[in-house]
Amino acid sequence: MDLDLQHKTVFVTGASSGIGLAAVELFAKEGCFVIAGYRSNAEAAEALISKIRAGSGDGMAVHIDLESPKSIRECVAAIVERTGSIYSVIFNAGANKLTAFDEIQEEEWDSIMAVNLKGPFFLMQAIAPHITPGGSAVFVSSIAGQMGAPGHVHYAVSKGGIISLTKSAAKRYASNIRVNCVAPGVTLTPMGENAVKDADPDYAKRMLLSRRFAEPAEVAKVIVFLASPAASFIYGATIDVNGGRELR
């Protein structure tokens, strides 16, 4: 199936590892100019772009700190200066910390919320005017945002908020931009592996119809589809990519 992404510009936050990195690679294979957003791992983001260029693709790496409105504005300005406009934004960057419900302090709560919910809101607000008509945005939530997670409640609440933000943004921008969301289950990224390191080793076999955790590319493929014109009649949806977690 032709996803009709050739020569389109796509910006992915959290692109230096995991799902974001896999998404950048897939978009590049579809012929996109890819913008790899990173917070601290500039070396990994630049290496990713170098790899893409070596394969006859093109792109750029750009710094963005979602806890900083100033950084968000500067990032958008840098993108617009280089590309003029973009076709799609993938809101993938996220933060998590495993802390018991009764032990979370205000500073930790605020930091998780800033990266996972506040930052994406203000990035959408800043970048929407530069998304081409008919373009798209894809937010990355989590199964934790649907089911709750007392071991990292700030993460779960922020990801539940992302689902609501998706619906609100879909209504606000429907005339020009399709906005959708994916909600992954446990995925074998650095964050995902940390989240399950102390879990029951048979968790996947007991709780998932897939009987295994997701690979980053399996989630990234859904993101790429939702971002593409091939998903032209999908608005405000949250697509579960969780291996059948709710059905087990």
C-alpha positions as semicolon CSV with decimal commas, in nm:
position;residue;x (nm);y (nm);z (nm)
1;M;0,000;0,000;0,000
2;D;0,130;0,344;-0,094
3;L;0,113;0,571;0,213
4;D;0,170;0,881;-0,004
5;L;0,437;1,023;0,230
6;Q;0,705;1,090;-0,032
7;H;0,873;1,432;0,012
8;K;0,664;1,521;0,318
9;T;0,827;1,669;0,629
10;V;0,767;1,493;0,960
11;F;0,878;1,598;1,310
12;V;0,914;1,330;1,578
13;T;0,987;1,417;1,941
14;G;1,177;1,172;2,157
15;A;1,354;1,044;1,847
16;S;1,687;0,938;1,995
17;S;1,563;0,597;2,111
18;G;1,272;0,354;2,127
19;I;0,948;0,417;1,943
20;G;1,057;0,762;1,826
21;L;1,375;0,633;1,667
22;A;1,186;0,351;1,496
23;A;0,928;0,599;1,365
24;V;1,194;0,827;1,221
25;E;1,353;0,535;1,039
26;L;1,018;0,424;0,895
27;F;0,923;0,775;0,784
28;A;1,262;0,808;0,615
29;K;1,203;0,481;0,428
30;E;0,874;0,630;0,303
31;G;1,069;0,921;0,154
32;C;1,002;1,185;0,420
33;F;1,233;1,463;0,531
34;V;1,259;1,367;0,897
35;I;1,318;1,595;1,194
36;A;1,449;1,409;1,497
37;G;1,367;1,590;1,820
38;Y;1,584;1,519;2,123
39;R;1,618;1,656;2,476
40;S;1,958;1,537;2,599
41;N;2,097;1,274;2,363
42;A;2,216;1,489;2,075
43;E;2,474;1,229;1,975
44;A;2,210;0,960;1,917
45;A;1,984;1,197;1,723
46;E;2,266;1,317;1,500
47;A;2,380;0,958;1,444
48;L;2,028;0,868;1,336
49;I;2,019;1,150;1,083
50;S;2,364;1,054;0,953
51;K;2,242;0,697;0,905
52;I;1,939;0,820;0,713
53;R;2,151;1,041;0,490
54;A;2,383;0,749;0,422
55;G;2,077;0,566;0,293
56;S;1,990;0,851;0,053
57;G;1,733;1,008;0,287
58;D;1,750;1,346;0,451
59;G;1,661;1,517;0,774
60;M;1,780;1,720;1,068
61;A;1,811;1,686;1,443
62;V;1,667;1,956;1,669
63;H;1,679;2,016;2,041
64;I;1,353;2,047;2,235
65;D;1,292;2,046;2,610
66;L;0,921;1,998;2,667
67;E;0,951;2,131;3,021
68;S;1,051;2,470;2,877
69;P;0,804;2,685;2,678
70;K;1,104;2,888;2,556
71;S;1,270;2,573;2,420
72;I;0,946;2,473;2,248
73;R;0,923;2,812;2,075
74;E;1,287;2,801;1,970
75;C;1,247;2,449;1,833
76;V;0,946;2,543;1,623
77;A;1,127;2,853;1,494
78;A;1,428;2,641;1,391
79;I;1,207;2,394;1,206
80;V;1,014;2,664;1,024
81;E;1,334;2,844;0,930
82;R;1,470;2,525;0,772
83;T;1,157;2,375;0,615
84;G;0,895;2,651;0,596
85;S;0,618;2,413;0,699
86;I;0,569;2,051;0,798
87;Y;0,322;1,776;0,716
88;S;0,304;1,588;1,045
89;V;0,410;1,604;1,409
90;I;0,454;1,293;1,624
91;F;0,428;1,369;1,997
92;N;0,632;1,077;2,121
93;A;0,867;1,214;2,388
94;G;0,778;1,112;2,740
95;A;0,908;1,071;3,093
96;N;0,830;0,815;3,360
97;K;0,944;0,734;3,711
98;L;0,834;0,439;3,920
99;T;0,728;0,593;4,249
100;A;0,462;0,465;4,487
101;F;0,136;0,660;4,497
102;D;0,192;0,786;4,853
103;E;0,554;0,885;4,793
104;I;0,526;1,119;4,492
105;Q;0,638;1,473;4,572
106;E;0,521;1,792;4,399
107;E;0,844;1,848;4,206
108;E;0,835;1,498;4,056
109;W;0,463;1,526;3,973
110;D;0,516;1,859;3,799
111;S;0,813;1,735;3,598
112;I;0,628;1,431;3,462
113;M;0,324;1,640;3,380
114;A;0,535;1,903;3,205
115;V;0,705;1,656;2,973
116;N;0,406;1,431;2,907
117;L;0,110;1,670;2,892
118;K;0,184;2,040;2,935
119;G;0,470;2,037;2,685
120;P;0,278;1,852;2,412
121;F;-0,013;2,097;2,451
122;F;0,208;2,401;2,403
123;L;0,399;2,235;2,121
124;M;0,072;2,165;1,940
125;Q;-0,037;2,524;1,998
126;A;0,292;2,658;1,860
127;I;0,336;2,428;1,563
128;A;-0,023;2,393;1,437
129;P;-0,008;2,714;1,228
130;H;0,288;2,564;1,039
131;I;0,129;2,228;0,956
132;T;0,020;2,215;0,594
133;P;-0,354;2,184;0,528
134;G;-0,437;1,815;0,516
135;G;-0,150;1,736;0,751
136;S;-0,161;1,535;1,070
137;A;-0,058;1,502;1,432
138;V;-0,019;1,180;1,628
139;F;0,006;1,173;2,006
140;V;0,155;0,879;2,195
141;S;-0,040;0,786;2,508
142;S;-0,014;0,456;2,697
143;I;-0,228;0,174;2,826
144;A;-0,149;0,322;3,169
145;G;-0,358;0,624;3,072
146;Q;-0,655;0,395;3,010
147;M;-0,626;0,154;3,301
148;G;-0,448;0,351;3,574
149;A;-0,116;0,265;3,737
150;P;-0,067;0,329;4,109
151;G;0,304;0,257;4,082
152;H;0,350;0,561;3,856
153;V;0,023;0,750;3,886
154;H;0,165;1,078;3,753
155;Y;0,259;0,899;3,431
156;A;-0,083;0,734;3,405
157;V;-0,268;1,061;3,465
158;S;-0,055;1,247;3,211
159;K;-0,115;0,978;2,948
160;G;-0,488;0,980;3,017
161;G;-0,471;1,353;2,959
162;I;-0,307;1,292;2,623
163;I;-0,612;1,097;2,508
164;S;-0,835;1,389;2,603
165;L;-0,593;1,635;2,441
166;T;-0,612;1,429;2,122
167;K;-0,990;1,457;2,110
168;S;-0,984;1,828;2,191
169;A;-0,717;1,904;1,931
170;A;-0,899;1,691;1,674
171;K;-1,208;1,909;1,718
172;R;-1,011;2,234;1,718
173;Y;-0,806;2,163;1,405
174;A;-1,036;1,932;1,205
175;S;-1,061;2,171;0,911
176;N;-0,687;2,149;0,843
177;I;-0,521;1,878;1,053
178;R;-0,612;1,520;1,142
179;V;-0,523;1,450;1,505
180;N;-0,505;1,097;1,641
181;C;-0,336;0,893;1,913
182;V;-0,178;0,555;1,978
183;A;-0,185;0,387;2,319
184;P;0,094;0,130;2,339
185;G;0,123;-0,140;2,600
186;V;0,461;-0,242;2,736
187;T;0,715;-0,190;2,458
188;L;1,078;-0,299;2,460
189;T;1,222;0,051;2,481
190;P;1,457;0,173;2,755
191;M;1,155;0,317;2,941
192;G;0,943;0,007;2,891
193;E;1,215;-0,231;2,999
194;N;1,272;-0,028;3,314
195;A;0,900;-0,035;3,393
196;V;0,885;-0,416;3,391
197;K;1,229;-0,505;3,525
198;D;1,084;-0,609;3,860
199;A;0,759;-0,750;3,724
200;D;0,651;-1,113;3,719
201;P;0,867;-1,276;3,447
202;D;0,554;-1,448;3,315
203;Y;0,356;-1,125;3,296
204;A;0,335;-1,115;2,917
205;K;0,227;-1,478;2,890
206;R;-0,039;-1,433;3,157
207;M;-0,174;-1,089;3,064
208;L;-0,134;-1,045;2,687
209;L;-0,301;-1,233;2,404
210;S;0,024;-1,179;2,214
211;R;0,211;-1,349;2,501
212;R;0,502;-1,108;2,448
213;F;0,585;-0,738;2,468
214;A;0,590;-0,510;2,165
215;E;0,894;-0,417;1,963
216;P;0,928;-0,039;1,901
217;A;0,879;-0,080;1,527
218;E;0,541;-0,247;1,582
219;V;0,411;0,068;1,748
220;A;0,593;0,294;1,502
221;K;0,421;0,130;1,205
222;V;0,081;0,230;1,346
223;I;0,205;0,585;1,403
224;V;0,329;0,612;1,045
225;F;-0,004;0,487;0,911
226;L;-0,206;0,732;1,123
227;A;0,017;1,018;1,012
228;S;-0,019;0,931;0,645
229;P;-0,288;1,025;0,394
230;A;-0,386;0,656;0,395
231;A;-0,563;0,728;0,727
232;S;-0,756;1,018;0,579
233;F;-1,091;0,932;0,744
234;I;-0,958;0,879;1,097
235;Y;-1,006;1,174;1,335
236;G;-0,969;1,190;1,714
237;A;-0,912;0,816;1,751
238;T;-0,694;0,634;2,000
239;I;-0,559;0,311;1,856
240;D;-0,462;0,044;2,111
241;V;-0,132;-0,129;2,036
242;N;-0,110;-0,342;2,346
243;G;-0,105;-0,707;2,246
244;G;-0,463;-0,762;2,359
245;R;-0,403;-0,657;2,720
246;E;-0,768;-0,577;2,800
247;L;-0,890;-0,906;2,657
248;R;-0,679;-1,145;2,861
